[in-house]
Amino acid sequence: MSGPKTSRYTLTAEQRRILRVQIERERKANEEKSRLKKIINEIKQIKNDLQKHLPGIEELNRRTGKGNEFIQQTRVILEAIDNEIVKSSQISKDIELEELKLEREHFEKVLKDVKNKLNDLSKQAIDLNSALVEDINEGIDKGFTTSFSDVFYSATTSSPKLDKFEIEKVLNDLRTITVLPKDYKIEIDRAQEKLLQIEDSDFLKNFKALTIKPLVSKCEKFIHDYQSFGDRFEDLNFKYQSLCEIADLPIKTFTFSVENIKFLEVEIEKLEEMILREKEEEYISDALDEVMTEMGYDLIGNREVTKRSGKRFRDELYKFTDGTAVNIRYESDGKITMEVGGLDTTDRLPTASEMDKLCYEMNNFCNEFVQIEKRLKEKGIVYKDRISILPPNSEYAQIINIQDYKMIAETETFNIKKVKQQTKRQIKMIKE
């Protein structure tokens, strides 16, 4: 039975369960790291926003003496933020999942605390300096509770006319909503720039109707959708990013939308299937390497080949006897082939004597193959498909050119003289 042997292997149900647990743990660890990174970035952004507005209040303090308490409180917060940023930089890259969760929870509390303090400071800032943006970092919470529809009027209502100041206030409020996509904020910025140029009341009225009102409606719809589905999107997005890291694939950037939620769900399912398949193949390959090492076969060379057709395979050479080796080929479709061959430094066919010798070694490998599969089973690996199990035959005798391999250990080539001396005795043993 010991010509080339080609099979597909799979994991037992228990081993696949263990592998799934390992993958899920790795995914959760990556996800925690991504969440932590986002929180830290939010804290850093708060620091930047606070520093940006502090000079205006300091100038006001120099001129009027007002704002001293605000300045002192702000500096205390900035110092606290700096300390937390330093702590975040000291988190080990090899930190365990459980510790990661604790770190993430800690910085979530820090972020919440900083936001609350900034909300208080923002109320003070409104009174101290009109140039200081209202609710510096109220963010999404403010966005969810703000309704802009009441500032508009129609022919059937008695609402006051929306003047330039009111429009500016609405746009500023929209600008503080952090979850709005970049293209939305660009549109808001353009509207603010245009507003500054308007002096005519009729033009302002048309600008309100044709630009501001549609823009506000668009933003309110986005906020409503985010309030309903934002958490789901964030969870899926983090999961997607984590899986891409495991699969070593480039991470695509997604902005929130109901459509992207559905797209992420499909992508995640594909990634999970692909990762499980790749991890299974990786586990089988590593286990087979362990088995060969345990049985005394040293890895002496390897290679990776991609043919013009696109077909890929990987070969590993294990020393079998002096001048011979077991070549294990891993193909991209999951097939694994094991076969014995003589070693040389050139491409050639074996001689008749060498064929006899190689047939003898093929026969010896028969029992070894049974032992290999027995040990693989102990590691949770069983054959899935028997593609071919061929008997020892001269037609399968081959000479392997080690020049085609990356050799990692010195090895003897197939010695023709020794072959001739041993052939008669070995052939006799086979017949017996």
C-alpha positions as CSV (number, residue, x, y, z in Angstrom):
1,M,0.0,0.0,0.0
2,S,2.9,2.3,0.3
3,G,3.3,4.2,-2.9
4,P,2.1,7.8,-2.8
5,K,-0.7,8.3,-0.3
6,T,-3.0,11.2,-0.7
7,S,-5.8,12.1,1.8
8,R,-7.7,15.0,3.2
9,Y,-7.8,15.2,7.0
10,T,-10.2,16.9,9.3
11,L,-10.6,17.5,13.0
12,T,-12.7,15.5,15.4
13,A,-15.8,17.3,16.8
14,E,-14.1,17.8,20.1
15,Q,-10.9,19.2,18.6
16,R,-12.9,21.5,16.4
17,R,-14.7,22.8,19.4
18,I,-11.4,23.5,21.1
19,L,-10.1,25.3,18.0
20,R,-13.3,27.4,17.9
21,V,-12.8,28.4,21.5
22,Q,-9.2,29.4,20.8
23,I,-10.3,31.5,17.8
24,E,-13.1,33.2,19.7
25,R,-10.7,34.0,22.5
26,E,-8.2,35.6,20.1
27,R,-11.1,37.5,18.4
28,K,-12.3,38.9,21.7
29,A,-8.8,39.9,22.7
30,N,-8.4,41.8,19.4
31,E,-11.8,43.4,19.9
32,E,-11.0,44.5,23.4
33,K,-7.7,46.1,22.1
34,S,-9.7,47.9,19.4
35,R,-12.3,49.2,21.8
36,L,-9.6,50.3,24.2
37,K,-7.8,52.1,21.4
38,K,-10.9,53.9,20.4
39,I,-11.6,55.0,24.0
40,I,-8.1,56.3,24.4
41,N,-8.4,58.2,21.2
42,E,-11.6,59.8,22.4
43,I,-9.9,60.9,25.6
44,K,-7.0,62.3,23.6
45,Q,-9.5,64.2,21.4
46,I,-11.2,65.6,24.4
47,K,-7.8,66.9,25.6
48,N,-7.2,68.5,22.2
49,D,-10.7,70.1,22.1
50,L,-10.2,71.5,25.6
51,Q,-6.8,72.8,24.9
52,K,-8.1,74.5,21.8
53,H,-10.7,76.5,23.7
54,L,-8.6,77.3,26.8
55,P,-6.6,80.2,25.3
56,G,-9.8,82.2,24.8
57,I,-10.8,81.9,28.4
58,E,-7.2,82.7,29.5
59,E,-7.3,85.9,27.4
60,L,-10.7,86.8,28.9
61,N,-9.2,86.3,32.4
62,R,-6.3,88.6,31.6
63,R,-8.6,91.3,30.4
64,T,-11.5,91.0,32.9
65,G,-10.3,88.8,35.7
66,K,-13.2,86.4,35.0
67,G,-12.8,82.7,34.3
68,N,-10.1,81.9,36.9
69,E,-12.1,79.0,38.4
70,F,-12.8,77.6,34.9
71,I,-9.1,77.8,34.0
72,Q,-8.0,76.0,37.2
73,Q,-10.6,73.2,36.8
74,T,-9.6,72.8,33.1
75,R,-5.9,72.4,34.0
76,V,-6.8,69.8,36.7
77,I,-8.7,67.8,34.1
78,L,-5.9,68.1,31.5
79,E,-3.4,66.8,34.1
80,A,-5.7,63.9,34.9
81,I,-6.1,63.1,31.2
82,D,-2.3,63.2,30.7
83,N,-1.8,60.7,33.6
84,E,-4.4,58.3,32.1
85,I,-2.7,58.6,28.6
86,V,0.6,57.6,30.2
87,K,-1.1,54.7,31.9
88,S,-2.5,53.5,28.6
89,S,0.9,53.6,26.9
90,Q,2.2,51.2,29.6
91,I,-0.3,48.4,28.9
92,S,1.6,45.3,27.8
93,K,1.0,44.1,24.2
94,D,0.8,40.5,25.6
95,I,-1.8,41.3,28.2
96,E,-4.4,38.5,28.7
97,L,-8.0,38.8,27.7
98,E,-9.3,39.1,31.3
99,E,-6.9,41.9,32.1
100,L,-7.8,43.7,28.8
101,K,-11.4,43.7,29.9
102,L,-10.5,45.3,33.2
103,E,-8.4,48.0,31.4
104,R,-11.1,48.8,29.0
105,E,-13.7,49.1,31.8
106,H,-11.3,51.4,33.7
107,F,-10.8,53.8,30.7
108,E,-14.5,53.7,29.9
109,K,-15.1,55.1,33.4
110,V,-12.4,57.7,32.9
111,L,-14.0,58.8,29.6
112,K,-17.4,59.1,31.2
113,D,-16.0,61.1,34.1
114,V,-14.1,63.4,31.8
115,K,-17.2,64.0,29.6
116,N,-19.3,64.8,32.7
117,K,-16.7,67.3,33.9
118,L,-16.5,68.9,30.5
119,N,-20.2,69.3,30.3
120,D,-20.1,71.3,33.6
121,L,-17.2,73.4,32.2
122,S,-19.1,74.0,29.0
123,K,-22.0,75.6,30.9
124,Q,-19.5,77.9,32.5
125,A,-17.8,78.6,29.2
126,I,-21.0,79.9,27.6
127,D,-21.2,82.7,30.2
128,L,-17.5,83.4,30.1
129,N,-16.8,83.5,26.3
130,S,-19.3,83.4,23.5
131,A,-16.5,82.1,21.3
132,L,-16.2,79.0,23.4
133,V,-18.3,76.2,21.7
134,E,-21.3,75.2,23.7
135,D,-21.1,71.7,25.2
136,I,-17.5,71.1,24.1
137,N,-17.8,67.3,24.3
138,E,-21.4,66.5,25.0
139,G,-21.3,64.5,21.9
140,I,-23.8,61.9,21.0
141,D,-25.8,62.2,24.2
142,K,-26.7,65.8,23.3
143,G,-27.3,64.9,19.7
144,F,-29.8,62.3,20.7
145,T,-31.8,64.6,22.8
146,T,-31.7,67.7,20.6
147,S,-34.6,68.3,18.2
148,F,-34.1,70.9,15.5
149,S,-37.5,70.9,14.0
150,D,-39.0,73.5,16.4
151,V,-36.7,76.2,15.0
152,F,-38.3,76.1,11.6
153,Y,-41.5,77.6,10.6
154,S,-44.1,77.3,7.8
155,A,-46.9,79.4,6.5
156,T,-49.3,77.6,8.7
157,T,-47.4,78.2,12.0
158,S,-46.8,81.2,14.1
159,S,-43.2,80.3,15.0
160,P,-40.7,83.1,15.0
161,K,-38.6,83.7,12.0
162,L,-35.4,81.9,11.9
163,D,-32.7,84.5,11.6
164,K,-29.0,84.2,11.0
165,F,-28.1,83.7,14.6
166,E,-30.5,80.9,15.0
167,I,-29.2,79.1,11.9
168,E,-25.7,79.4,13.2
169,K,-26.7,77.9,16.5
170,V,-28.3,75.0,14.8
171,L,-25.2,74.3,12.7
172,N,-23.0,74.6,15.7
173,D,-25.1,72.1,17.5
174,L,-25.0,69.7,14.6
175,R,-21.2,70.1,14.4
176,T,-20.8,68.9,18.0
177,I,-22.5,65.5,17.2
178,T,-19.5,63.3,17.0
179,V,-21.1,60.3,15.4
180,L,-22.0,62.2,12.2
181,P,-19.9,60.9,9.3
182,K,-17.1,63.1,7.8
183,D,-19.1,63.9,4.7
184,Y,-22.0,65.2,6.8
185,K,-19.6,67.5,8.7
186,I,-18.1,68.8,5.5
187,E,-21.6,69.7,4.4
188,I,-22.2,71.5,7.7
189,D,-18.9,73.4,7.4
190,R,-19.9,74.5,3.9
191,A,-23.2,75.7,5.1
192,Q,-21.5,77.7,7.9
193,E,-19.2,79.3,5.4
194,K,-22.0,80.2,3.1
195,L,-24.1,81.6,6.0
196,L,-21.3,84.1,6.9
197,Q,-21.6,85.6,3.4
198,I,-25.4,86.1,3.5
199,E,-26.7,89.6,4.3
200,D,-30.0,89.7,2.4
201,S,-33.1,88.5,4.4
202,D,-34.8,87.0,1.3
203,F,-31.6,85.1,0.4
204,L,-31.4,83.9,4.0
205,K,-35.0,82.7,3.8
206,N,-34.2,80.7,0.6
207,F,-31.0,79.4,2.1
208,K,-32.9,78.1,5.1
209,A,-35.5,76.4,3.0
210,L,-33.3,74.9,0.3
211,T,-30.1,74.1,2.3
212,I,-30.5,74.2,6.1
213,K,-33.8,72.4,6.4
214,P,-32.8,69.4,4.2
215,L,-29.5,69.2,5.9
216,V,-31.1,69.2,9.4
217,S,-33.6,66.5,8.3
218,K,-30.8,64.4,6.9
219,C,-28.8,64.7,10.1
220,E,-31.8,63.9,12.3
221,K,-32.6,60.8,10.3
222,F,-29.0,59.6,10.7
223,I,-29.1,60.3,14.5
224,H,-32.4,58.4,14.8
225,D,-31.0,55.4,12.9
226,Y,-27.8,55.5,15.0
227,Q,-29.8,55.6,18.2
228,S,-31.7,52.5,17.1
229,F,-28.9,50.5,15.5
230,G,-25.6,52.2,16.5
231,D,-24.7,49.7,19.2
232,R,-25.3,46.8,16.8
233,F,-23.1,48.5,14.1
234,E,-20.3,49.2,16.6
235,D,-20.3,45.6,17.8
236,L,-20.2,44.2,14.3
237,N,-17.5,46.7,13.2
238,F,-15.3,45.7,16.1
239,K,-15.9,42.0,15.4
240,Y,-15.1,42.5,11.7
241,Q,-11.9,44.4,12.5
242,S,-10.8,41.7,14.9
243,L,-11.4,38.9,12.4
244,C,-9.5,40.8,9.7
245,E,-6.5,40.9,12.1
246,I,-6.7,37.2,12.7
247,A,-6.9,36.5,9.0
248,D,-4.1,39.0,8.3
249,L,-6.4,40.9,5.8
250,P,-6.6,44.6,5.2
251,I,-9.3,46.3,7.3
252,K,-11.9,48.2,5.4
253,T,-13.4,51.3,6.9
254,F,-17.2,51.5,7.3
255,T,-19.4,54.4,8.3
256,F,-22.7,53.7,10.1
257,S,-25.7,52.8,7.9
258,V,-28.4,50.2,8.1
259,E,-27.0,48.8,4.8
260,N,-23.5,48.5,6.2
261,I,-24.9,46.5,9.2
262,K,-26.3,43.9,6.8
263,F,-23.0,43.9,4.8
264,L,-20.9,43.4,7.9
265,E,-23.0,40.5,9.0
266,V,-22.3,38.7,5.7
267,E,-18.6,39.6,5.7
268,I,-18.2,38.3,9.3
269,E,-19.8,35.0,8.4
270,K,-17.4,34.6,5.5
271,L,-14.4,35.5,7.6
272,E,-15.4,33.1,10.4
273,E,-15.7,30.2,7.9
274,M,-12.4,31.1,6.2
275,I,-10.5,31.5,9.5
276,L,-11.8,28.2,10.9
277,R,-10.7,26.4,7.7
278,E,-7.3,28.1,7.7
279,K,-6.8,27.4,11.5
280,E,-7.8,23.8,10.9
281,E,-5.3,23.4,8.1
282,E,-2.6,25.1,10.2
283,Y,-3.4,22.8,13.2
284,I,-3.2,19.7,11.0
285,S,0.1,20.8,9.5
286,D,1.6,21.6,12.9
287,A,0.4,18.3,14.3
288,L,1.8,16.3,11.4
289,D,5.2,18.0,11.9
290,E,5.0,17.1,15.6
291,V,4.2,13.5,14.8
292,M,7.1,13.2,12.3
293,T,9.5,14.7,14.9
294,E,8.2,12.4,17.6
295,M,8.8,9.4,15.4
296,G,12.4,10.5,14.7
297,Y,12.1,12.1,11.3
298,D,14.0,15.3,11.1
299,L,12.8,18.2,8.8
300,I,15.6,18.8,6.3
301,G,14.1,21.0,3.7
302,N,11.0,22.8,2.4
303,R,9.6,24.8,-0.5
304,E,6.5,26.7,-1.6
305,V,5.4,26.6,-5.2
306,T,2.8,28.6,-7.2
307,K,2.2,27.4,-10.7
308,R,1.2,29.4,-13.7
309,S,-2.3,28.0,-13.3
310,G,-2.5,29.5,-9.8
311,K,-2.3,26.2,-8.1
312,R,-0.3,26.4,-4.9
313,F,1.4,23.7,-2.8
314,R,4.0,23.4,0.0
315,D,6.5,20.6,0.3
316,E,8.3,19.4,3.4
317,L,11.2,16.9,3.3
318,Y,11.8,14.6,6.3
319,K,14.8,12.3,6.4
320,F,13.8,8.7,6.1
321,T,17.0,6.7,5.6
322,D,20.4,7.6,4.3
323,G,19.8,9.2,1.0
324,T,16.0,9.0,1.1
325,A,13.3,11.2,2.4
326,V,9.5,11.4,3.0
327,N,8.1,14.3,1.0
328,I,4.8,15.7,2.5
329,R,2.9,17.9,0.1
330,Y,0.2,20.3,1.3
331,E,-2.0,21.5,-1.5
332,S,-4.3,24.6,-1.5
333,D,-7.4,22.4,-1.8
334,G,-6.5,20.6,1.5
335,K,-5.0,17.5,0.0
336,I,-1.9,16.0,1.7
337,T,0.3,13.6,-0.1
338,M,3.1,11.5,1.5
339,E,5.7,9.7,-0.6
340,V,9.2,8.3,-0.4
341,G,12.0,9.4,-2.8
342,G,15.7,9.3,-3.2
343,L,17.7,12.5,-2.9
344,D,20.1,14.1,-5.4
345,T,21.3,17.4,-6.6
346,T,20.0,17.1,-10.1
347,D,16.8,16.3,-12.0
348,R,17.0,12.7,-13.2
349,L,15.2,9.4,-13.3
350,P,16.2,6.6,-11.0
351,T,18.2,3.6,-12.3
352,A,16.8,0.1,-12.2
353,S,18.7,-0.7,-9.0
354,E,17.6,2.5,-7.4
355,M,14.0,1.7,-8.3
356,D,14.3,-1.6,-6.4
357,K,15.8,0.1,-3.4
358,L,13.1,2.8,-3.4
359,C,10.3,0.1,-3.7
360,Y,11.9,-1.5,-0.6
361,E,11.8,1.9,1.3
362,M,8.2,2.4,0.2
363,N,7.3,-0.9,1.7
364,N,9.0,0.1,4.9
365,F,7.1,3.3,5.1
366,C,3.8,1.3,5.1
367,N,3.9,0.5,8.8
368,E,5.2,4.0,9.5
369,F,2.2,5.6,7.8
370,V,-0.2,3.5,10.0
371,Q,1.6,4.8,13.0
372,I,1.5,8.4,11.7
373,E,-2.3,8.3,11.4
374,K,-2.6,6.7,14.8
375,R,-0.7,9.5,16.4
376,L,-2.6,12.1,14.4
377,K,-5.9,10.6,15.8
378,E,-4.6,11.1,19.3
379,K,-4.2,14.8,18.5
380,G,-7.8,15.0,17.3
381,I,-7.1,14.5,13.5
382,V,-8.8,11.8,11.4
383,Y,-8.9,11.3,7.6
384,K,-11.8,12.8,5.8
385,D,-11.2,11.5,2.3
386,R,-8.9,8.8,0.9
387,I,-8.0,10.1,-2.5
388,S,-5.4,7.5,-3.3
389,I,-3.4,4.8,-1.4
390,L,-1.0,3.3,-4.0
391,P,1.1,0.1,-3.5
392,P,4.9,0.1,-3.8
393,N,5.8,0.0,-7.5
394,S,8.8,1.0,-9.6
395,E,6.6,3.5,-11.5
396,Y,6.3,5.6,-8.3
397,A,10.1,5.6,-7.7
398,Q,11.4,9.1,-7.9
399,I,14.6,11.1,-7.4
400,I,14.0,14.4,-5.5
401,N,16.2,17.3,-6.5
402,I,17.1,19.0,-3.3
403,Q,18.3,22.0,-5.2
404,D,14.6,22.9,-5.6
405,Y,14.2,23.1,-1.8
406,K,15.4,25.4,0.9
407,M,17.6,22.9,2.8
408,I,17.8,23.5,6.6
409,A,20.0,20.5,7.4
410,E,22.8,18.6,5.6
411,T,21.8,15.3,4.1
412,E,23.3,12.5,2.1
413,T,22.3,11.9,-1.5
414,F,21.1,8.6,-2.8
415,N,24.3,6.4,-3.0
416,I,24.2,4.2,-6.1
417,K,27.0,1.9,-4.9
418,K,25.3,1.2,-1.6
419,V,22.1,0.5,-3.5
420,K,23.7,-2.1,-5.7
421,Q,25.3,-3.8,-2.6
422,Q,22.0,-3.9,-0.7
423,T,19.5,-4.5,-3.5
424,K,19.7,-8.4,-3.7
425,R,19.4,-8.8,0.1
426,Q,16.5,-6.4,0.4
427,I,14.6,-7.9,-2.6
428,K,15.0,-11.3,-1.0
429,M,13.6,-10.0,2.3
430,I,10.6,-8.5,0.5
431,K,9.8,-11.8,-1.3
432,E,10.1,-13.7,2.0
